[in-house]
Structure formats: C-alpha cells, structure tokens
Amino acid sequence: MSEMPAIGTETDTPSVKPYLATSHGVLFQGDCIDLMANLDEGCVDSIFADPPFNLDKDYGQGVDDNLPEDEYLAWTKMWLSEAIRVLKPGGSIFIYNIPKWLIPIGNMLDAEFGMTFRHWIALTMKNTYPRGRSLYPAHYGILYYTKGEPSTVNKLRVPIPTCRHCGRELKDYGGHRNKLNPRGLNLTDFWEDTSPVRHRKFKKRPANELKPMIPERCILLSTNPGDLVLDPFGGGGSTYEVAEMRHRRWVGSEIGNCEPIRDRLLDAGIECELEPDPTLTPMEWVDSVRRVAEQVPYEAGPEEIGEAPLLSGPARLKALQDARSKSGNGQDGQQTLPVVDA
C-alpha cells in the first residue's frame, strides 16, 4: 500500500516513472496518488480500482497490507479524492473490495464526495474458507458510482448458463425458456462466474488475480471505443489487457513489481515499448497515446452493444486477438507505439 503524499498538486518531477507503453495505454511504476495528482482534472471516462484489501497479503515491496483500520480508510479517502478529481462529469467508478470495506467506502462516496450510486454488484467467490465464528464468506463486491448522471451505459448480455460437463442449460426458467432473448441474458448485478484466478498455471503473479471478464464488463458497460480508462492498482494487468483489446485508451500504475503486467500484455500479443521516455509527464504520455490510438481502426463487436453475449475463457481471448489482428493492430499486423512530437 502506498504512503500518503500530499495530493491535488502537480509536481515538476513526479516519483512515478513510465514502465511501458502500448498503442492505447501507458503504465507507470510508483504511487497511484502521485500519478493521479499529475493527471488533469476531468480527463478520465471510467475508473476500475482493485485496491489491496488490508488482509495482510504479500504484494511485494512497497505495499503494507496490514494497516490499522483508521489508517486504511484515511489512505482510501486520499486515493478516492484524487480519482474523483480526474473523473469526468458523467464518468463511472468501479471499486472492487470485500463488503467490510465497501460499506465505509460507499459512505465516503455518498456523504463526502457527492457521487451518484448505481449498483452494488455481488460476485461469487466460492473457493474461500470459514473464518472463526462467522459465516462462510462467498462473495466480494463492486461499488458502481457515477459523477452525476452517467454519460454512458451500454447494454450487455451474457450466455445462458450451461453445465460444463453435459452442456445442458442449468435452469428451466419456469417453463418460459422460449421467451428468452436468443442474444443472451441481460447482465445483472449478481455475477456467478467470476471466481479469482488462483491456479499457478493461469496466474502472472503470486497474489490472486481478477478474471479479465470482471474489469471487461465494467469497461464495456461505462465506456465507448476511444475513451480513457484509469486503473490505479495495476496488479496482474487484467484491466490494461482488456482496455487494449477493446480499443479503450488506458493509464495506470503499480507500486510493486510490474513484470507480471508486462508478461500479460506480451503473452496476449500486445506490442510494448519497454523503454518509454522517463522525462515526459503523465499527461504528455496520455496525449501521445491518444494521438496514436485515434489512428488505429476498430469495429466494435456485437457483444459490446448487447447484440450478442459476452464470451469468457479461451474463446473470449481468441475472438479478441482475431479481431485485433484483422484491424492491423496485433501480433500479425503492424502496430504503432506512442511517440511524443518534438
């Protein structure tokens, strides 16, 4: 977890340094509060934040995940203040955490920041374990708020659930199966297919990782192609991979080890500039990425506008890579990386 520097003022020499850049985004290594303090007010369309849960997990050097409650909440208020400052009017913020912290965070967003509540999204987490004299914890949550009335709310659909063994549908829908929309089920605020990535075969770092479908749904719900997404807690890089594949510009930071993020992007066939110019400010990098991304052709798929269900797993990644290759912006095509005009 980060230290608590002064916020709200741009510095001449920010402590965050660019770690890598792509045709759509830039990752900084360092404190997220310092990064956001060096972004312009109202420049971000959507924020997805997955901060440490203060559960004494090992996130590597620079992260203290075992703070007293008052210190954790004070730190949360600091990064929230900067995040809301850089969010556009009508922009969306999604905060992924455990219920214990989402309750006071929601109170901050309501009472102190005047944000507009949209949803508490519940996500099943069935691989957890009992903790003392308490119920079996089986869900995490996402707080979905907007800065006033939302400027973008896209309809999304998910596939009709089927058994992974026999392929049959799991529900009979009360005898009204024939009335379901053939394009899929409407996305609700209860997600049952989002267990964390725990198997070492699929993980890019020792700590648990989010399935890419979690930030992907939030991004597709709240943005359009070309919009700017901020993820201040890079983690395993799921948000950046999704934003890149979906033609959203992105900016983010990671205070710890950035190698898992680099590996994720490279493994997905995303070309990276691994020695970005450290003399440029965060906003210069954001502007550079914008100029490059605007030149990249992209045609939104039917799943982005509710005309088809969102895929998951390997099928999802293959479809995205195929679309990216056809646009001339993938491993099989020519990709342009950001270059700042002299």
N, C-alpha and C positions, 0 to 999 in steps of 0.2 A: 504494500500500500504506500501511496506517496506521502512525502512530507507535506506541510501546509504552507506554501509560499504565499505572498501577497497576490491577490487576484485582481483582474479587471484592468490591468495596465500593461500595455505592450512594452517589451524590453528590447533594447538595441541588439543584445546578444542572447537570445533565448537558449536555455540549457538543453532543450530538445534539439536533436540533430536528425536530418533525414537519413533513414536507414536504407530505404529502397523506394523506387518509383516505377509505376506502370503507365500504360496509356490512359488509365482512368483514375489513378489514385497515387497517394504518397503516404508512406509510413514513417513516423518519427519515433526515435528511441528516447525515452525520457518521461517526465512527469506530465500527465494529461492536463493538469491545471495550468502548467506553463504553456503547453501547446494551445489550449483554448484561449488563454489570455492574449495570445498573439494572432488570433483569428478576428476578422471584422465582425462587428455586431450584425446579426440578422443575415448571415451568409449561408447557413445550413438549412436544408429542407427537411431532414429527418435524422434522428439520433437513435442508435441502438447501443445500450450500455449494459454490460455484464460485469459489474464490479466484483472484487473479492467479497465473500460472504461473512468474513470475520469468524471463520470456523477453525482457525489455526492450521490451515492447509499450507503446504510448502510450494510457493510460487517462485522461489528463487530469490536471489539477492535483490534488495531494494523494496521488497514487499513484506510488510508486517501485517499478518492476517490474524492477529490476536490482540486487538486493542480493547481498552475499556469501552463500555457501551457509549458513554457520552463523547469520547474521542472519535469513535467510529461515526457517530451521527454528525458530529461537527465537521469531520472530513467530508462526509456525504453532502452536507449542505454547501460546502465550498465548491465541490466539483459540479453540483447541480446548478449553483448560481451562474457559473461560467457557461455551462451547457445551455441554459435557458437564454442567456445573453446572446449567444451566437446563433440561436434558432430563429428562423424567420417567423413573422406573424402567420398563423395558419399551419406552421410546421408541427411535426409529431415527434414525441419522445417515447421510447420503449425502454423500461428498466426491468431487467431480469434479476430476480433475487428470491430468497426464501421469505415466507409470509411474515416471520418475525420482524424483518427489516422493511418489508413493503408497507406495513401499516404506518410507521412513523414517516417513511418517505412520502407516502400518499398525503399525509397531513401537511408536510412541507409544501408539496406541490399545490395543495388546495389553499391553505391558510397564509403561507408566506410568499408564494410566487404567483398566485392567481391563475394557475393553469386550469384547463378545462378537462375534466375526467371523461374518458371514453369507455374504457373497459379494464377490468381485472381479468386477464387471461390465465386460466389454470392449465398447467402442463403436468401430465402424469410422470412420476419418477418412481417406478415400481421396484427398482433394484436397491433401495435404501434399506436401513435396518432399524430395529427398535432402539430407542434412546431412553433408558431408565424408565421412570413412571410416566410415560407419555404414549400417545397413540402412534402407531406405525406411520411415519411421515412419507406420504406417497404423492405429494405434488409440490412443485415450485410455482412461481407466478411471474407474470409480466404486467407491470403497470403501463397502460397506454393512455397518455395525456396529449393534448394539443395546446398550442399557444393561441387561444381563442378558437373560433370555428375552423375546422380543418379545411385546408385548401385542396387536399387530395385524399379521396377514399375510394380505392378501387375494389370492385367485387372480385372475390377469389373463390375458387371451388377446389374440393379435394375428392379423391377417388372414393367410391363406395367400398367400405372395408370388407376384405375377404380373408379367409383362413389361409395362413401361409403354408399349411400342409396339404389341404384338399382343394383349395381355390374357391370354395363356396362362400357366398356372402354371409356375414356374421349375424345379420338381423333380417327379420321378415317384414319390418315396417308396418306391422299391424294389418297386413293384407293389402296395403296400398303401394306395393313396390312399383306397380305400373305407372304411378303418378309422379315418381321421382324424375327429376330433370336428367336426361341422358348425358348432359355435360358434366355431371358430378354433383356432390353435396355442397351447399353453401358452407364456407368456413365459419365456425362458431368461436366462442370464447372458451372452449374446452378442447384441448389438444391431447389426444391419446397416443400419439405416435412419435413422441419426442424424447425418449429416454436418452441420457447423456452417452457420449462415446467413451466407453471405459476399456474396451479390448485394445491391447497394445498393438494389434495388427492395424488398427484404423486410426490410432492416435498419433499426433505430431509432437506431443509434449507429455511429461509425467502426469500433470494435473488433468482432471476431467475436461472434456471439450463439449461444446454445443454441436448438435447436429446442424449442418448448414441450413436445413429447412426452417429452423427457428428464426434466425435473422432474415432469411429469404422471405418468409411470409410477412414479416414486419415491413421490410423494404418495399415489396410489391404492393402491399396494402396502402402505403403512405407516400409513394413517390412515383414519378414518371421517368422514362429514359432521359438521361442528361442531368437529372437532379443530383444534388450533393448530399452524401450520407456521411455522418460522423460516428465513429466508434472509438471512444476514448480508452477502452481497455481491450487491446488487441488480442490477448490470449493466444489461441491457436489459429487465428486469422480467418475464421469462418465467414464473418461479415464482409471482409475485403474480397474474398473469393467470389461470394455471391454478387456483391455490387459490381465487380469487374465483369462477370459473366452476363449480368443483366443490364449492362450499359448505363450504370449509375456511376457518377464520379464519387470518389471517397477520399476521406482523410482520417488518419487515426494515429494512435500512439500505443506504445507498450513500454513500461518502465523496466521490465525484466528482459529475458532472453528473446530476441526477435527471430532467431533461426527457425523455430517451428513455423512462423508465418511465412518466411521466405520459402521454406521447403514446400509448404502447402500450395503456394502460388505457382512455383515452378512445376510441381507434380501435376497441377491442373492445366499445364501448357501455357501459362501466362508469362510472357516475357517481362523481365525485371531489369531495371537499371540498378546495379548493386553498388555503385559508387556515385550517388547523387551529390550535387554541389552543396557543400555544407554552409556556404556563405549566403545562401538565399533564405529569406524569411519564409515562415509557413504560408503567408498569403501569396507570396510570389510563386511558391510551388503550386498552390491551389489554382492560381490564374493560369499557370503554364499547363497544368493538366486539363483545364477547361478548354484551352485552345486546341490541344491535341484531340481530346475526346470528341469535340464537335466535328472533327473530320472523319470519324470512324462511322461507317454505315451500320445501321442496326434496324432490324424489323422486329417489333415486339411479337412474341408468340401468343397464340390464343389463350394460353393459361394465364397470361398477365392481365387479361381483361374479362375473365370469367367465362370464356367460351370453351374451355377445356379444363380438366382437373390438373392440379399441380402434381408432378411426378415426384418420386422420392427414391433414395438409394442410388445404385449404379445407373439405373435407367435415366434418372434426372441428370446426372453429371454427363453422361454420353450425349444426351439431347442438347445440353448447353454447349458442349465442346463442338458438336457438329454445326450448330448454328453460328458459333464464333468463328469456326474455320471458313464457313461459306461467306461470312462478312469480310474475309481477308484480314482478320484481327486475331489470329490464333497461331498455334504451333505450325500449321500448314500454310499459313498466309503471312503477309508482310505486316508487321506491326510497327507503329511509330511511337517512340518514347518521348516524354516531355523534354523540351529544350527551351530554356528561357531566352528571349530575344536579348541581344546585347544592347 
